[in-house]
Amino acid sequence: MRPRLLYSLLAVVAVVPALTIAAVTTAVAQARSPQAGGTLTARVFATREGLVGWRTANGHTITNRDWFAALPSWRGLSDQGEGDRSVRVCHEGNDRCVFLPVWDVGPWNTMDDYWAENRHSWDDLPRGKPEAQAAYEDGYHRGKDESGRKVSNPAGIDLADGAFWDGLGLDRNDWVDVTFLWTGDGDRGTVDTPKGEPLRVRSGPRLGAAVRGGAAEHAQVPIRCQVRGDKVDGTVRSTDLWDRVGEGIYVSHAYIEVDDDFKVREC
């Protein structure tokens, strides 16, 4: 748990006190500007959301080991049960990735759309660098967030407990690579799983391939191309097609909803 603003549907503000981070290695935000039609990826500091039982900015009640993300601007928020704003979050240390809908606002700020080409606030900062990180590392804005609180960590994204512990396998707050999937073009599908369970992300198109993370229900995933592998009977269809959703990672197409005009592209 860390400092943040959490909003109900009636915009009731709750301020959560800060906890000390035992060790934070200073890192420079590395934003990789997208090519034409590409998406933005930035290295930012991730903190665990916690707050089980609280209500998020879009009205979702946080469950035990939940799967979603929070970003510090209302402009990055998806509606409850939707995933038009989704992120891919990867941890370099263990080579795992999760795909998450953005269902909450925070950490620290509420108007810091640091992923945007034209930022709503703090437009003198480089794209991909959160205001909280600049405040923490560089003393930007006198080291404070938009509410005047002293920034005690450089967090630019919050991860719900299930995504943090089970998906990425993290045991402490750490730096991650975040891809803001809506900032570029390309085919995307929406995860539809039984009972809301996360879909396993694997290292190959086989049920026996190593698990490399997960994709939350309602999250969007980029479909770079498709390969044939093990047949799976899923909630959407029965198929042996698998979607490549990143470098060397796949999900079964049996659980992915796509537009009617979607066309299969072989890898």
C-alpha positions as CSV (number, residue, x, y, z in Angstrom):
1,M,0.0,0.0,0.0
2,R,1.3,3.5,-0.8
3,P,0.1,7.1,-1.0
4,R,-2.5,7.7,-3.6
5,L,-5.9,9.2,-4.2
6,L,-8.9,6.8,-4.6
7,Y,-12.2,8.0,-5.8
8,S,-15.7,6.5,-5.6
9,L,-18.3,7.2,-8.2
10,L,-19.3,10.2,-6.1
11,A,-15.7,11.4,-6.1
12,V,-15.2,10.9,-2.4
13,V,-11.5,11.4,-1.8
14,A,-9.5,9.1,0.5
15,V,-5.8,9.8,1.2
16,V,-3.7,6.7,2.0
17,P,-0.6,7.3,4.2
18,A,2.8,6.5,2.8
19,L,4.8,3.4,3.7
20,T,8.6,3.5,3.5
21,I,10.3,1.6,0.6
22,A,13.3,-0.3,1.9
23,A,15.4,0.2,-1.1
24,V,14.7,2.1,-4.3
25,T,17.3,2.1,-7.0
26,T,17.3,5.4,-8.8
27,A,16.5,4.9,-12.4
28,V,15.9,7.2,-15.3
29,A,12.5,6.8,-17.1
30,Q,13.2,5.3,-20.5
31,A,10.4,6.2,-22.9
32,R,10.6,4.6,-26.3
33,S,8.8,6.8,-28.7
34,P,6.4,4.9,-30.9
35,Q,7.0,4.5,-34.6
36,A,4.1,5.3,-36.9
37,G,1.3,3.2,-35.7
38,G,3.3,1.9,-32.8
39,T,2.7,2.1,-29.0
40,L,4.6,3.9,-26.3
41,T,6.6,1.9,-23.7
42,A,8.1,3.6,-20.7
43,R,10.1,2.2,-17.7
44,V,8.3,3.3,-14.5
45,F,8.2,2.4,-10.9
46,A,5.4,0.1,-9.9
47,T,3.8,-0.2,-6.5
48,R,1.3,-2.7,-5.1
49,E,-2.2,-1.3,-4.7
50,G,-3.6,-3.4,-1.9
51,L,-6.8,-1.8,-0.5
52,V,-8.9,-4.9,-0.7
53,G,-12.6,-4.0,-0.2
54,W,-12.1,-0.4,-1.4
55,R,-13.8,1.0,-4.5
56,T,-11.8,2.2,-7.5
57,A,-12.3,5.3,-9.6
58,N,-14.6,3.4,-12.0
59,G,-16.7,1.8,-9.2
60,H,-15.0,-1.6,-9.1
61,T,-14.8,-3.2,-5.6
62,I,-11.2,-4.5,-5.1
63,T,-11.1,-8.2,-4.4
64,N,-8.5,-10.4,-2.9
65,R,-5.6,-10.9,-5.4
66,D,-7.3,-8.7,-8.0
67,W,-6.0,-8.0,-11.5
68,F,-6.0,-4.4,-12.8
69,A,-3.8,-1.3,-13.0
70,A,-4.0,2.3,-11.8
71,L,-2.6,5.2,-13.7
72,P,-2.3,8.8,-12.4
73,S,-4.9,10.5,-14.7
74,W,-8.6,10.2,-15.4
75,R,-7.7,10.2,-19.1
76,G,-6.3,6.7,-18.7
77,L,-9.3,5.1,-17.0
78,S,-11.5,2.4,-18.5
79,D,-15.2,2.0,-17.5
80,Q,-16.0,-0.8,-15.1
81,G,-15.9,-4.1,-16.9
82,E,-14.2,-2.6,-19.9
83,G,-10.6,-2.5,-21.1
84,D,-10.3,0.1,-23.8
85,R,-7.5,1.5,-21.7
86,S,-5.2,-1.5,-21.1
87,V,-1.5,-1.9,-20.4
88,R,1.1,-4.5,-20.8
89,V,3.5,-4.6,-17.8
90,C,6.7,-6.6,-18.0
91,H,9.4,-7.2,-15.4
92,E,12.9,-7.6,-16.9
93,G,14.2,-9.5,-13.9
94,N,12.0,-12.5,-14.3
95,D,10.9,-12.1,-17.9
96,R,7.2,-12.1,-17.0
97,C,4.4,-9.9,-18.4
98,V,0.8,-9.1,-17.5
99,F,-2.0,-7.5,-19.4
100,L,-4.3,-5.3,-17.3
101,P,-7.3,-3.0,-17.7
102,V,-6.8,0.4,-16.1
103,W,-9.6,0.6,-13.5
104,D,-8.2,3.2,-11.0
105,V,-6.6,6.6,-10.7
106,G,-3.3,7.0,-9.0
107,P,-0.6,6.8,-7.7
108,W,0.0,10.3,-6.3
109,N,-1.6,12.4,-9.1
110,T,-4.9,12.5,-10.9
111,M,-4.1,14.6,-14.0
112,D,-0.6,13.2,-15.0
113,D,-1.2,11.5,-18.3
114,Y,2.5,11.1,-18.8
115,W,2.0,8.7,-21.7
116,A,0.2,11.3,-23.8
117,E,1.9,13.1,-26.7
118,N,0.4,16.3,-25.4
119,R,0.2,16.0,-21.6
120,H,-2.7,17.5,-19.7
121,S,-0.3,18.6,-16.9
122,W,3.4,18.9,-16.3
123,D,4.0,19.4,-20.1
124,D,7.6,20.4,-19.5
125,L,8.5,16.9,-18.5
126,P,9.5,14.3,-21.2
127,R,6.8,12.0,-22.4
128,G,6.9,8.7,-20.4
129,K,8.3,10.3,-17.2
130,P,5.7,10.5,-14.4
131,E,5.6,13.7,-12.3
132,A,6.0,11.7,-9.1
133,Q,9.3,10.3,-10.5
134,A,10.5,13.8,-11.4
135,A,9.5,15.1,-8.0
136,Y,11.2,12.2,-6.2
137,E,14.4,12.1,-8.2
138,D,14.9,15.7,-9.3
139,G,13.0,17.8,-6.8
140,Y,10.5,18.8,-9.6
141,H,7.6,20.8,-8.3
142,R,9.5,21.2,-5.0
143,G,9.4,17.5,-4.6
144,K,5.6,17.4,-4.2
145,D,2.6,16.0,-6.1
146,E,-0.5,18.0,-7.3
147,S,-2.0,18.0,-3.9
148,G,1.1,19.4,-2.2
149,R,2.2,16.1,-0.6
150,K,5.9,15.3,-0.4
151,V,6.5,12.5,-2.9
152,S,8.1,9.5,-1.0
153,N,8.5,7.2,-4.0
154,P,8.7,7.6,-7.8
155,A,5.6,5.5,-8.6
156,G,4.0,5.9,-12.0
157,I,1.7,2.9,-11.9
158,D,-0.1,0.8,-9.2
159,L,-0.8,-2.9,-9.7
160,A,-3.5,-4.9,-8.0
161,D,-2.3,-7.6,-5.7
162,G,-3.0,-10.6,-8.0
163,A,-1.2,-9.0,-10.9
164,F,1.7,-7.9,-8.7
165,W,2.2,-11.2,-6.8
166,D,0.9,-13.9,-9.1
167,G,1.2,-12.4,-12.5
168,L,4.6,-10.7,-12.3
169,G,5.9,-12.7,-9.4
170,L,7.0,-9.6,-7.5
171,D,7.7,-9.5,-3.8
172,R,8.5,-5.8,-3.6
173,N,7.9,-2.6,-5.5
174,D,10.1,-2.4,-8.6
175,W,10.8,-0.9,-12.0
176,V,8.7,-2.3,-14.9
177,D,8.3,-1.7,-18.6
178,V,4.7,-0.4,-19.3
179,T,3.2,-0.4,-22.8
180,F,0.2,1.8,-23.2
181,L,-1.7,-0.3,-25.7
182,W,-4.2,2.4,-26.8
183,T,-1.5,4.8,-28.0
184,G,-0.9,2.9,-31.2
185,D,-2.6,1.1,-34.0
186,G,-2.8,-2.7,-34.7
187,D,-5.2,-5.5,-34.0
188,R,-6.3,-6.0,-30.4
189,G,-8.5,-8.6,-28.8
190,T,-10.4,-8.6,-25.4
191,V,-9.8,-11.4,-22.9
192,D,-13.0,-13.4,-21.9
193,T,-12.3,-16.1,-19.3
194,P,-14.5,-18.3,-17.2
195,K,-15.3,-16.9,-13.7
196,G,-13.1,-13.9,-14.4
197,E,-9.9,-15.8,-13.9
198,P,-6.7,-14.5,-15.6
199,L,-5.7,-16.1,-18.8
200,R,-2.2,-17.7,-18.7
201,V,0.4,-16.2,-20.9
202,R,2.8,-18.8,-22.2
203,S,6.2,-19.1,-23.8
204,G,4.8,-21.0,-26.8
205,P,1.5,-22.1,-28.4
206,R,1.2,-25.2,-26.2
207,L,-0.6,-26.0,-22.9
208,G,2.7,-27.4,-21.6
209,A,4.7,-24.3,-22.4
210,A,6.1,-22.3,-19.5
211,V,3.8,-19.7,-17.9
212,R,5.2,-16.2,-18.5
213,G,2.5,-14.2,-16.8
214,G,-1.2,-13.6,-17.3
215,A,-3.9,-11.5,-18.9
216,A,-6.8,-10.2,-16.8
217,E,-10.4,-10.6,-17.9
218,H,-11.6,-7.6,-19.9
219,A,-7.9,-6.6,-20.7
220,Q,-7.1,-5.9,-24.3
221,V,-4.1,-7.7,-25.8
222,P,-2.2,-6.8,-29.0
223,I,-2.4,-9.6,-31.6
224,R,0.8,-9.3,-33.6
225,C,0.2,-12.6,-35.5
226,Q,-1.1,-16.1,-35.0
227,V,0.3,-19.6,-35.0
228,R,-1.2,-23.1,-34.7
229,G,-0.6,-25.2,-31.6
230,D,-2.6,-27.1,-29.1
231,K,-6.4,-27.0,-29.5
232,V,-8.2,-25.4,-26.7
233,D,-12.0,-25.3,-25.9
234,G,-12.5,-21.8,-24.6
235,T,-15.3,-19.4,-23.6
236,V,-15.2,-17.7,-27.1
237,R,-14.4,-20.6,-29.4
238,S,-12.6,-23.9,-29.9
239,T,-9.5,-23.4,-31.9
240,D,-5.8,-24.4,-32.2
241,L,-4.9,-20.8,-33.0
242,W,-2.6,-18.9,-30.5
243,D,-2.0,-15.2,-30.5
244,R,1.5,-13.8,-30.2
245,V,1.0,-10.8,-27.8
246,G,4.6,-9.9,-27.3
247,E,8.2,-11.1,-27.9
248,G,8.0,-14.8,-27.4
249,I,4.7,-14.8,-25.5
250,Y,1.4,-16.3,-26.5
251,V,-2.3,-16.7,-25.4
252,S,-4.9,-19.1,-26.7
253,H,-7.2,-17.4,-29.2
254,A,-10.0,-19.6,-27.7
255,Y,-10.4,-16.9,-25.0
256,I,-10.0,-13.7,-27.1
257,E,-12.9,-11.7,-28.5
258,V,-12.1,-9.8,-31.7
259,D,-14.0,-7.6,-34.1
260,D,-16.0,-9.2,-36.9
261,D,-13.5,-7.9,-39.6
262,F,-10.5,-9.4,-37.8
263,K,-8.3,-11.4,-40.2
264,V,-5.9,-14.1,-39.2
265,R,-2.2,-13.2,-39.9
266,E,0.3,-16.0,-39.7
267,C,3.5,-15.5,-37.9
